[in-house]
Amino acid sequence: MKSSDRVDKDNLHPRNRFRGGYDFPALVRVMPALGPFVKPNPYGNLSIDFANPRAVKALNQALLKQAYGLDAWDVPAGSLCPPIPGRSDYVHHVADLIRGAGKSAPIPRGPSIAVLDIGVGANCIYPLIGASEYGWRFVGTEADPPAARWAAGLAASNPAVKGLLEIRRQPSAMECFKDVILPGEFFQAAMCNPPFHRSAAEAEAGSERKRRNLSGGKPKSDVRNFGGRAAELWCAGGELGFVRRMIAQSAGVHHRCGWFTTLISKSEHLKTLQQAARDAEAAQVKVVDMAQGRKQSRILAWTFARPAALRA
């Protein structure tokens, strides 16, 4: 029996620690609570039931502890439980953007690199991974008070990232940068995982499709395997409306950030959003394709700085 779940992860970023699958025996050794969920899948590989939210959370805890030395990670009941390999990929691609076009240039590391995570969420996943992997400083912003408190608790509970993470309350859910960037503060990059859906009904329909795919078409369950509360899953205007606001607002803080980036779930939104960035007079607009197994995603990145200024 094979010991790794060989779901195709070779299309992950070359620096991603999770390329080539999971070594479940090693993961169980660092996180024994994962053990009861690990069983052979139909292909003869050890795996978990990805439709089971408890199994997904235990896997995340094991991955974060094994790869990054993060001993304390959890999410409140019902909150978004992010897929760790895909979230790591986003961080690595942001590192490439900060490094610039020179492939021989060193990967940017250390606390001189500051990154803004817009809508950090209770899981605090990008700051935890980015600070662990690269030693970057992070400011995570959050409009939901309970989520902000939980994220701050995670930042304080993991000695491996002590002093590198700060959580700031965003007073308005309609603002991305206002009231959370301090005078004179500069970030090499901003990251965002926006709400994808336009309504609660649309979010539930999307979650149900995912549940059916993971459970082989079994009847509806009331449990989301990756969770997600209202503000994490949907907002007025959905992904398109949120990112349009983010682009428009980024023009007002163009001198405070090198690269503005966001995940884009729906490929049909790309052309509209690329044009929105150009209309905002961005100097460069890029799309970075990402994939984890059958799941396709992409990063939209834009900057108001010319290449020479970014290098400086």
DASUL-V353704 format. One record per residue. PHI is phi in radians with two decimals (NA if undefined). Layout:
BEGIN
<<PHI> <PHI>>
END
This chain:
BEGIN
<<NA> <-1.30> <-1.74> <-2.09> <-1.38> <-1.66> <-0.94> <-1.06> <-1.99> <-1.23> <-1.58> <-1.30> <-0.98> <-0.99> <-1.57> <-1.18> <-1.22> <-1.90> <-1.10> <1.57> <1.73> <-1.80> <-1.63> <-1.12> <-1.01> <-1.17> <-1.15> <-1.17> <-1.12> <-1.47> <-2.44> <-0.97> <-1.11> <-1.30> <-0.86> <-1.09> <-1.61> <-1.57> <-2.56> <-1.15> <-1.61> <-1.04> <-1.61> <1.55> <-1.70> <-1.20> <-2.77> <-2.22> <-1.48> <-1.27> <-1.53> <-1.73> <-1.08> <-1.20> <-1.17> <-1.09> <-1.14> <-1.11> <-1.10> <-1.01> <-1.07> <-1.18> <-1.10> <-1.17> <-1.27> <-1.18> <-1.43> <-2.16> <1.21> <-1.58> <-1.48> <-2.11> <-2.50> <-2.83> <-2.31> <-1.09> <-0.96> <1.54> <-1.41> <-1.10> <-1.92> <-1.35> <-1.27> <-1.12> <-1.02> <-1.16> <-1.17> <-1.10> <-1.01> <-1.02> <-1.07> <-1.15> <-1.19> <-1.12> <-1.03> <-1.14> <-1.11> <-1.14> <-1.09> <1.66> <-1.26> <-1.28> <-1.15> <-1.46> <-1.20> <-1.17> <-1.17> <-1.17> <-2.36> <1.67> <-1.25> <-1.25> <-1.60> <-2.00> <-2.24> <-1.80> <-1.85> <-1.49> <1.31> <-1.07> <1.30> <-1.10> <-1.29> <0.93> <-1.27> <-1.16> <-1.05> <-1.11> <-1.25> <-1.11> <-1.21> <-1.24> <-1.32> <-2.10> <1.28> <-1.27> <-1.57> <-2.21> <-2.01> <-1.81> <-1.85> <-2.71> <-1.50> <-1.60> <-1.01> <-1.07> <-1.14> <-1.11> <-1.13> <-1.14> <-1.05> <-1.10> <-1.14> <-1.13> <-1.06> <-1.40> <-1.61> <-2.00> <-1.00> <-1.09> <-2.13> <-1.00> <1.46> <-1.82> <-2.11> <-2.34> <-1.91> <-2.11> <-1.32> <-1.64> <-1.12> <-2.19> <-1.20> <-1.59> <-1.96> <-1.79> <-2.13> <-1.10> <1.29> <-2.11> <-1.74> <-1.39> <-0.96> <1.38> <-1.40> <-2.33> <-2.07> <-1.20> <-2.73> <-2.12> <-2.11> <-2.80> <-2.05> <-1.29> <-1.06> <-1.54> <-1.85> <-1.64> <-2.73> <-1.10> <-1.14> <-1.15> <-1.10> <-1.15> <-1.11> <-1.14> <-1.14> <-1.18> <-1.06> <-1.11> <-1.06> <-1.14> <-1.11> <-1.31> <-1.81> <1.19> <1.44> <-1.19> <-1.05> <-0.98> <-2.02> <-1.52> <-1.89> <-1.54> <-1.16> <-1.80> <1.16> <2.27> <-1.65> <-0.91> <-1.18> <-1.40> <-1.87> <-2.59> <-2.73> <-1.03> <1.52> <1.05> <-0.99> <-1.08> <-1.15> <-1.10> <-1.22> <-1.04> <-1.11> <-1.06> <-1.11> <-1.05> <-1.27> <-1.12> <-1.08> <-1.35> <-2.19> <-1.05> <-1.51> <-1.80> <-2.63> <-1.31> <-1.98> <-1.69> <-2.40> <-2.70> <-1.23> <-2.19> <-1.41> <-1.85> <-1.07> <-1.18> <-1.50> <-1.07> <-1.03> <-1.08> <-1.32> <-1.08> <-1.17> <-1.07> <-1.15> <-1.16> <-1.10> <-1.41> <1.27> <-1.14> <-1.35> <-2.44> <-2.31> <-2.27> <-2.14> <-1.95> <-1.36> <-2.34> <-2.67> <-2.34> <1.10> <-1.55> <-1.45> <-1.88> <-2.57> <-2.77> <-1.89> <-1.71> <-2.26> <-2.56> <-2.49> <-1.71> <-1.68> <-1.29> <-0.90> <-1.10> <-1.21> <-1.12> <-1.11> <-1.17>>
END
